[in-house]
Amino acid sequence: MSYFLHGSSGHTGMGWVDLVPRAGKLYIGGLYALYQTDLIKAAGITYVLSVIDYDPLLQQKFAHLKHYHIRAEDDPNGNLLQHFSATNKYIDEGLKNGGVFVHCAMGKSRSATLIVAFLMWKYKVTWEQALEQLCEGRPVCDPNLGFKEQLQVHQNMLNARDKEEAGKIYQKWLKDRFKGEWWEWDARHKRLKASL
């Protein structure tokens, strides 16, 4: 499968279209990978999940692919958690009907978050285990601190007794969640690590 790394540079740990290990035909990358139509076709990709804050003419240029678009920035205050249930089902459906390509701008944070959420849901693993699995195929993957917190909440929701309890976990997080500038997230993370 090394041909999917066409156009990549070894020092960045990023290919155009990188396969997620042990997850079927699930791929991750950045926006510009979509324009490598030979790679998209060779990978058997029929479904695209875009998580990017603008519409880069995806609907017109890639009308032959099934497409799901979430408008979101790579911002630790953004709420990707609200989309996990729908994106998990979309990825699952896509894997039954071909290959799935999940992308953001660079294929590092937003797209990684959605794939980690899917792996947790599908394979009943922790978010750390899912991220480790993803990084085997694309070492640069690293959700921002806010998204990592949301993955932990997602894990708590998946481990809930029922949908009602999961809903309460989500609502509590929504009400109490931390919001701040990037540097505040960083400082908070360092304080939390130091207290462990």
N, C-alpha and C positions, 0 to 999 in steps of 0.2 A: 504493500500500500504506500510505499514511499513516494510514488508519483503524485500523491496529493500534496506533497510539500513543495511542489514546483513553485519557483518564485520566492521561496523563503530564504532567509539567511540564518545559518546555524546559530549565530550568536544571539539572536533575538528570541529563539524558542518559539517562533511563530511561522506557520505555513499559511498559504492562502486558505486552504481547506483542511483542517486537521480532524482526524477520526477520534472519537471518544472511545477509549478501550472498553471492550466487553459490554457494549451497549447497542449492538446492531449497527445499522447504517446511520448513526447519529454523528453529525459533524459540527464543528465550531470554527468561526473565523471572524474577520472584520468585513466591513462593508464592501471593500473593493474586490473581495473574493467573488462576489456575485457577478462581476464583470469578466471573470475568467470562465467563460461559458463552457469551454472544453472540459475544465475540471468539474464543474457542476454536473455536466452531462455524464462524464466518466464515473462520477461517484453515485450516479443513479438518484440524484436529489430531485424530489418532486414537491416537497414542502419546505417553505422558508418561514422562519420566525425571526422577525426584525424587532430589535429593541433599541430604538434610536430616536432622538428628539426632533427629527424632521423627516419629511417624506422625499427621499432621493429618487423620485420618478420610478419607484419600484413597481407600482401597479401597471404602468404603461410598458416598461421595458421587459418585465418578467411575467407577462400575463399568462404564459404557459405553465407557470408554477403556482401551486396553491400557496397563499400568502396570509400571514397573520402579523399585524403591525401594532406594537405598543410604543407610544410616544413617551420616552423617558430619557432624562439626562443621567449621566454617571454622577449622581449626587447622593451622599449618604443619608440625606433627609427625604429622598424620594421613596415612594411606597411601591416596591415591586411585589411585595408579599400578597397584595390584593389580587394579583394576576396568576399566582402559582397554580391554583386549581384548574383554571382554563388552559394555561400553557402546558401543564402536565398532560391533560387530555389531548391537546392538539399534537404534541410530540408523539404520544402513544399511538394516536390514529395515524400519523404520518409514517411511523416506523412499520405499521402494518401494510402500508401502501407504497413503500419505496424508501427513499432516504430523506432525512431531515437535516437542514442546515440552519443553525441558530447563529445569529450575528448581531453585533452592535457596531460601533465605529472601529474598534481595534481588536475585538474578540478577547478581552481580558477581564472585564468586570461585570457589565450588565448581562451579556450573553452567558458568561460563566455562572452567574447567579441562577439564571433560569435552568441551565443544564443541571447544576447541583441540586436544585429543588426537585427536578424530575427524577434524578437518580435516587434521591432519598425516598421519594414516593413509590417509585417502581421497585426498587431493590431493598427497601427497608434498612437503609444504612444511615449513619449519622452524617451531618453536613461535612464534617472533617474528612470522613472516609470517602464521601462522594467527591469532594474537592481534590483529594489525593489521586483518586481514579482519573478524574478529568485531567489533572496536571501530568499524568503519564503520557497523554497524547498531545498536550499543549502546556508546557511548563510555565508559561507566563501568566496563566489564569490566576487572578487574585481579586475577588470581589472587594469593593470598598467596605470600610468598617460598618457602615449602616446596613449594607446588604448582608454582611456576615451575621449581624444581630438578627436580621429578619429570617435568615436561614435557621438560626437557633430557635426562634419563635415557631417557624414552620415545623421544626423537629418536635417541639412540645405539642403542637397541634396534631401532628401525625400520631403521637403517642397518647393522645387523649382517649378517654373511654368511649366517647361518642361525638357526634357532630355538634351537639349543644355545648359540651365542654370545650371543644375546639373553637367554637364561635366566641365563647367567653374569653379564652386565651387571646384570641385576635383582638377583641374589643378592648381588653385591658392594655394590651400593647399599644393599640392605637391611641388610647387616652393618655397613657403615661410615658410614651416613648420620648427619648432624648432627641433634640434637634439642635444643631449648631453649625458653626463654620468648620471647614476641614480641620483646622488646627485644634479646634475644641474637641472634635471627635478623637483626634490623635492623643491629646492630653488625657482625655477621659479613658481611652484604651490603656494608656501607660499606667494610670492610677489603678485601674481594675486589675491589671496584670501584677502590679506591685503588691496588691492586697491579697493575692492568692497564696 
